[in-house]
Amino acid sequence: MANALSLLTNTQKKTLKLKYIDNLAFKEIAVIMNVSQQAVSKNHKLAINKLRNLLQEK
């Protein structure tokens, strides 16, 4: 799992940390990262899909 996480971009890692560790909503993450809510949603989706694909390969 740590290997898969290392393959994410810094933005994707930060998005996942704020969502699942800090338990913030996309709207709150958008304010912190100074991006739109849609950008947060897209980063989240890309990160989750990338992790899913990497973990299914193993």
C-alpha positions as CSV (number, residue, x, y, z in Angstrom):
1,M,0.0,0.0,0.0
2,A,2.8,2.4,0.9
3,N,4.3,1.8,-2.6
4,A,1.0,2.6,-4.2
5,L,0.7,5.8,-2.2
6,S,4.2,6.9,-3.3
7,L,3.0,6.9,-6.9
8,L,0.3,9.5,-6.3
9,T,1.0,13.2,-7.0
10,N,1.5,15.5,-4.0
11,T,-1.9,17.1,-4.7
12,Q,-3.6,13.7,-4.7
13,K,-1.9,12.7,-1.5
14,K,-2.9,16.0,0.2
15,T,-6.5,15.6,-1.1
16,L,-6.7,12.1,0.4
17,K,-5.1,13.2,3.7
18,L,-7.5,16.1,4.1
19,K,-10.5,13.9,3.2
20,Y,-9.7,10.7,5.2
21,I,-7.3,11.8,7.9
22,D,-8.7,15.3,8.7
23,N,-12.2,14.2,7.7
24,L,-13.0,17.4,5.7
25,A,-15.6,17.9,3.0
26,F,-14.6,18.7,-0.6
27,K,-15.8,22.3,0.0
28,E,-13.4,22.7,2.9
29,I,-10.5,21.0,1.0
30,A,-11.1,23.4,-1.9
31,V,-10.7,26.4,0.4
32,I,-7.5,25.1,1.9
33,M,-6.0,24.1,-1.4
34,N,-7.3,27.3,-3.1
35,V,-8.9,25.4,-6.0
36,S,-12.5,24.7,-7.0
37,Q,-14.6,22.0,-5.5
38,Q,-14.7,20.3,-8.9
39,A,-10.9,20.2,-8.9
40,V,-10.9,18.5,-5.5
41,S,-13.5,16.0,-6.7
42,K,-11.4,15.2,-9.8
43,N,-8.2,14.8,-7.8
44,H,-9.9,12.6,-5.4
45,K,-11.4,10.4,-8.1
46,L,-8.1,10.1,-10.0
47,A,-6.2,9.2,-6.8
48,I,-8.8,6.5,-5.8
49,N,-8.8,5.0,-9.3
50,K,-5.0,5.0,-9.4
51,L,-4.8,3.3,-6.0
52,R,-7.5,0.8,-7.0
53,N,-5.7,-0.1,-10.2
54,L,-2.3,-0.4,-8.6
55,L,-3.6,-2.7,-5.8
56,Q,-5.5,-4.9,-8.2
57,E,-2.3,-5.5,-10.2
58,K,-0.7,-7.2,-7.2
